[in-house]
Structures are given as structure tokens and as C-alpha cells.
């Protein structure tokens, strides 16, 4: 879709009711749904984080969504595809500031160049004990991304057309931080398997966009 048209339509996303767990669970393995149910009381004690679902125009003025492959490290989200973002730091004024700051640090997008369109439902991630708040932003006049090499392996630039294509969703057998050889719903985008909390966030985002595009 033409980015100018996309920007006009997504500006209305803040007026739509959020879909929350209903949409999250469509991309969650059954073991994850059971775990979330058991650990509801833990959410109050969770650490806070925020991410940014960032849309931007290509040179041809079509629309892309930015994801990134994280570095391999000793942690539950090692070598996974996700959104720019991270944990709250002391200097952050609020969760939106966290998402914007982390997006600048990880991919070099200036905070004042992002137009924030709204937010999605927060999601709890039991393996890392984080409550994550996703935001939606557009980056109308992008300059080349600059990755934080200590955190980011490389960028995964996904076309809106691929993101909205239902055939890109399938079931994958994976070994995760909490289980071996389990079937998980996942997006298959640009040759990468996107699953877990990122896929659950993307599920809500996609369902909201279907109402606007």
C-alpha cells in the first residue's frame, strides 16, 4: 500500500477498541496460554518494558514494518526476531519514552521523527518476567537505519503486503526456553520465523489494521 494512504488510515487506529488476549492467544502455543493463566498474579511484580511497531516508506513509497534479529546471548530472547524496544530505565519519563529511546538506541531512529499513532494491549512474558507495552509509530521521512551492533544482528524489513498475508502464518515445531519440540503458531516473514510475544503483538496489530486498510 502507498505509504501516504497507509498513514491516513492508521491515524484512526487509536479509535479502535483493543483486542487483547483474544488476539494474542491466536498466536500463542497452548502451553503458553496455560502458563499465563497460572501466573496471572505474577504480572503485578513484573519488570516493565516497551517496544515500537514502526512503519516507514520504501524508496518506492510502499509501506514496511521494522523488525530486527537480536544477537545471540545468554538470555531467553537470544537470537529471536522482535520489535525495537527494551526495559524501562530510571531516566525514562514513561513507557512511551522507553519505546522511543530504545528505538533510537537500537536502530538509530530519532525520537522526534516518530509519529506515535497509539498503543496496543500490554503483554506479559513469563520466561523473562516482563510486562511489555507495545506502541505504534510511523517514520515518514526515514534516514538510513543505524543498528546497535552489541544488541542487533541485523534488520528484518517486512513489507505491509507480506505482513497482512494470512498465508504467512503457519505452525512451526520449535525448541524454546521453556519447552522442547513444541508446535507454535508463527509468522514466516523474509525467511525468518517470528513467534512468541512478538507474534502475539503482531496478531493484535494485524487484526486492527484489517479494520482500517
C-alpha positions, 0 to 999 in steps of 0.5 A: 500500500502507498505509504501516504494512504497507509498513514491516513488510515492508521491515524484512526487506529487509536479509535479502535477498541483493543483486542487483547488476549483474544488476539494474542492467544491466536498466536500463542502455543497452548502451553503458553496460554496455560502458563499465563493463566497460572501466573496471572498474579505474577504480572503485578511484580513484573519488570516493565518494558516497551517496544515500537511497531514502526512503519516507514516508506520504501524508496518506492513509497510502499509501506514496511514494518521494522523488525530486527534479529537480536544477537545471540546471548545468554538470555531467553530472547537470544537470537529471536526476531522482535520489535525495537524496544527494551526495559524501562530505565530510571531516566525514562519519563514513561513507557512511551519514552522507553519505546522511543529511546530504545528505538533510537538506541537500537536502530538509530531512529530519532525520537522526534521523527516518530509519529506515535499513532497509539498503543496496543494491549500490554503483554506479559512474558513469563520466561523473562518476567516482563510486562511489555507495552507495545506502541505504534509509530510511523517514520515518514521521512526515514534516514538510513537505519543505524543498528546497535551492533552489541544488541542487533544482528541485523534488520528484518524489513517486512513489507505491509503486503507480506505482513497482512498475508494470512498465508504467512502464518503457519505452525512451526515445531520449535525448541524454546526456553521453556519447552522442547519440540513444541508446535507454535503458531508463527509468522514466516516473514523474509525467511525468518520465523517470528513467534512468541510475544512478538507474534502475539503483538503482531496478531493484535496489530494485524487484526486492527489494521484489517479494520482500517486498510 
